[in-house]
Amino acid sequence: MRALRRLSVDLRLPVAALAVLIALASVWYVRDDLPQIDGTTWFHLSLFMVTIALGETARLTVLTSRETAPMSTAAALGLSLSALPMPVGTEIGAAAVIVTICAGMLVGTTLLRIAGAPVGWADTAARVVGAAVAPVVYREIVFRGQTLMVWQSQWDQRRWLVGILMVLVGAVTMVVTLTLEAAVRAGRDHAPVLPAVADELRSTAGLASALVTSGALIALAEFAIGIAALPLFLFPLVLTYFAVRRFANIRTTYRQTIGALSSLTERAGYTGVDHAERVTRTSIAVGRDLGMGQRDLTDLEYAALLHDLGQVALREPIPHGATVMAAPADQQRIAHDGAEIVRSTGVLDTVAAIMEAQTTPYRQVREFGQDLPMASRIIKVANAYDDMSGPHGENDERAMERIHLGLGYEYDPQVVDALTRVLQRRRRATPPTVF
């Protein structure tokens, strides 16, 4: 079971290929629906497509790395569940709905690309595959001889049951979408898939619930007020978008403030140039490799940035700021002083606890069962590696040899193994120097 949780697979290419296959198949099968689509239906589909495209351009970054397009997702779900106006006795199939969704997402993503914004095509592909679930389940799969769309038209007096079905289909769609997005992100970050999926579902449950209910409300209201349901029930999401965007900007400023504070030791001559940033990058890469959740990664990032803050209390700087060369008592005092400075803010208690425990030897866990945060173990290894390898990693082999000498005593073997994998990936990604 542990091996399954550690499984790391890059699914970006398979997900992208599946999205292309779904789009091409939908274009092929939509030919059967074209003769039945009248001007009113074309108008409805066009409005949904434009809304999805605009929603794709209004993306949000949640928890520093999760990019989502809430208005696009809600509009796509609303389209999938809506009984669009069609001639009596006919229903628009899933193919036309999927083509509309794909076109909207493609246009929106292309506009982002033209504007110079970074675009993750694999993430868009994951949303395309996820969005295709709802129309297929609701319009194509037969239950007791009829599709759910046909059952919906027969339950005029039981709209509550229709609403429940819509929410259930929307929930399945969101689970598939979030699972694929997490798998794609895990492949990009070289993280285990199962922990990434679990963290994604847990962290975005609130937002996903809001999107599912918004999509169901759009489809239900379409019975009574037609296409006006689309802007009416997307408007609350627009307000939420601006609120979340403001929160994201505050978090960005927060991170920049912590980054500026972390450079205090560098500017005062206590640590080397960019030491804190290098330790942070290595720590986050190791944390992702070990399957840490995004909230834990955020705490790890802040603690890694501030891990040397206690050096400002030193009378004389440590040579090159390498705390790994200091006496154990001095290391503990530096960690304690830095943690007390952070703890005095009153808002970073978890980060302070990580910082205070960063010098604790791993043998305290192995021999005495001490509860040592994983983030502290990671920072201990990442800091030791950077101190011993040099600013450009010129002595990385010697650094790893020295770390392995303390394996199981000073350093957590699991963390050291993760660091080894991170360094191997870095070497493969770095082109060889040509003289």
Long-range contacts (C-beta under 8 A, 24 or more apart in sequence): 4-194, 5-192, 5-194, 5-195, 5-291, 6-192, 6-291, 7-192, 7-193, 7-194, 8-186, 8-187, 8-190, 8-191, 8-192, 8-193, 8-289, 9-183, 9-186, 9-187, 9-193, 10-187, 10-188, 11-180, 11-183, 11-184, 11-186, 11-187, 11-193, 12-122, 12-184, 12-187, 12-188, 13-122, 15-122, 15-125, 15-126, 15-129, 15-180, 15-183, 15-184, 16-121, 16-122, 16-125, 18-125, 18-129, 19-124, 19-125, 19-126, 19-128, 19-129, 20-125, 22-98, 22-102, 22-128, 22-129, 22-132, 23-98, 23-99, 23-102, 23-128, 25-95, 26-94, 26-95, 26-96, 26-98, 26-99, 26-102, 26-132, 27-95, 27-99, 28-95, 29-93, 29-95, 30-93, 30-95, 30-96, 30-99, 32-93, 32-95, 33-92, 33-93, 33-95, 33-96, 36-86, 36-87, 36-90, 36-92, 37-86, 37-92, 37-96, 38-85, 38-86, 38-87, 40-85, 41-84, 41-85, 41-86, 41-92, 43-227, 44-82, 44-84, 44-85, 44-227, 45-79, 45-84, 45-96, 45-100, 47-227, 47-230, 48-75, 48-76, 48-78, 48-79, 48-100, 48-104, 48-230, 49-100, 49-101, 49-103, 49-104, 49-107, 50-104, 51-75, 51-104, 51-230, 51-234, 52-76, 52-79, 52-100, 52-101, 52-104, 52-105, 52-108, 53-103, 53-104, 53-105, 53-107, 53-108, 53-111, 54-108, 55-104, 55-108, 56-104, 56-105, 56-107, 56-108, 56-109, 56-111, 56-112, 56-124, 57-108, 57-111, 57-112, 57-115, 58-241, 59-112, 60-241, 60-244, 60-245, 60-248, 61-248, 62-203, 62-204, 62-207, 62-244, 62-248, 63-203, 63-294, 63-295, 63-298, 64-251, 64-255, 64-294, 64-297, 64-298, 65-185, 65-294, 66-181, 66-185, 66-200, 66-203, 66-204, 66-294, 67-120, 67-123, 68-204, 68-207, 69-108, 69-127, 70-207, 70-210, 70-211, 70-237, 70-240, 70-241, 71-234, 71-237, 71-238, 71-241, 72-104, 72-105, 72-108, 72-127, 73-127, 73-131, 73-174, 73-177, 73-211, 73-215, 74-211, 74-214, 74-215, 74-218, 74-233, 74-234, 74-237, 75-104, 75-215, 75-218, 75-230, 75-234, 76-101, 76-104, 76-105, 76-131, 76-134, 76-215, 77-131, 77-134, 77-170, 77-173, 77-211, 77-212, 77-214, 77-215, 77-216, 77-218, 77-219, 78-214, 78-215, 78-216, 78-217, 78-218, 78-219, 78-222, 78-229, 78-230, 78-233, 79-135, 80-131, 80-134, 80-135, 80-138, 80-139, 80-169, 80-173, 80-215, 80-219, 81-134, 81-138, 81-166, 81-169, 81-170, 81-215, 81-216, 81-218, 81-219, 82-218, 82-219, 82-222, 83-149, 83-152, 83-153, 83-219, 83-222, 83-223, 85-226, 91-139, 91-147, 91-149, 91-150, 92-139, 93-139, 93-140, 94-132, 94-135, 94-136, 94-138, 94-139, 94-140, 97-135, 97-139, 98-131, 98-132, 98-135, 98-136, 101-128, 101-131, 101-132, 101-135, 102-128, 105-131, 120-184, 120-188, 122-184, 122-187, 122-188, 123-181, 123-184, 123-185, 125-184, 126-177, 126-180, 126-181, 126-183, 126-184, 127-177, 127-180, 127-181, 129-176, 129-177, 129-180, 130-173, 130-174, 130-176, 130-177, 130-178, 130-180, 130-181, 131-173, 131-177, 133-172, 133-173, 133-176, 133-177, 134-169, 134-170, 134-172, 134-173, 134-215, 137-169, 137-172, 137-173, 138-166, 138-169, 159-220, 159-223, 162-220, 163-216, 163-220, 166-215, 166-216, 166-219, 166-220, 167-212, 167-213, 167-216, 170-211, 170-212, 170-213, 170-215, 170-216, 171-208, 171-212, 173-212, 174-208, 174-211, 174-212, 175-201, 178-204, 178-208, 189-288, 190-285, 190-288, 190-289, 190-421, 190-422, 190-425, 191-288, 191-289, 191-291, 192-289, 192-290, 192-291, 194-291, 195-291, 195-292, 195-293, 196-291, 199-293, 199-294, 202-293, 203-293, 203-294, 203-295, 210-237, 210-240, 211-237, 255-301, 255-302, 258-302, 258-305, 258-306, 259-305, 261-305, 261-306, 261-309, 262-305, 262-306, 262-308, 262-309, 264-309, 264-312, 265-308, 265-309, 265-311, 265-312, 265-321, 268-312, 269-317, 270-308, 270-311, 270-312, 270-314, 270-317, 270-318, 270-321, 271-308, 271-311, 271-321, 272-320, 272-321, 272-391, 273-391, 274-391, 275-308, 275-321, 275-386, 275-391, 276-304, 276-305, 276-306, 276-307, 276-308, 277-305, 278-386, 278-391, 279-304, 279-307, 279-379, 279-382, 279-383, 279-386, 280-304, 280-305, 282-382, 282-385, 282-386, 282-419, 282-422, 283-375, 283-378, 283-379, 283-382, 285-422, 286-378, 286-381, 286-382, 286-415, 286-418, 286-419, 286-422, 287-374, 287-375, 287-378, 289-418, 289-421, 289-422, 290-374, 290-378, 290-414, 290-415, 290-418, 292-374, 292-375, 296-374, 296-375, 299-350, 299-351, 299-354, 299-375, 300-354, 300-375, 300-378, 300-379, 302-348, 302-351, 303-351, 303-354, 303-355, 303-358, 303-375, 303-376, 303-379, 304-378, 304-379, 304-382, 306-338, 306-342, 306-351, 306-355, 307-335, 307-338, 307-355, 307-358, 307-379, 307-383, 308-334, 308-338, 308-383, 309-337, 309-338, 309-341, 309-342, 309-355, 310-334, 310-335, 310-336, 310-337, 310-338, 310-339, 310-341, 310-355, 311-338, 312-337, 312-341, 313-337, 320-387, 321-387, 322-387, 322-388, 323-359, 323-383, 323-387, 324-383, 324-384, 324-387, 324-388, 325-387, 328-359, 331-359, 332-359, 334-359, 335-359, 354-379, 355-379, 358-383, 361-409, 361-410, 362-408, 362-409, 362-410, 362-411, 362-412, 362-413, 363-408, 363-409, 363-410, 365-412, 366-408, 374-415, 377-411, 377-412, 377-415, 378-415, 380-410, 380-411, 380-412, 380-415, 381-411, 381-412, 381-415, 381-416, 381-419, 382-419, 384-410, 384-411, 385-419, 396-423
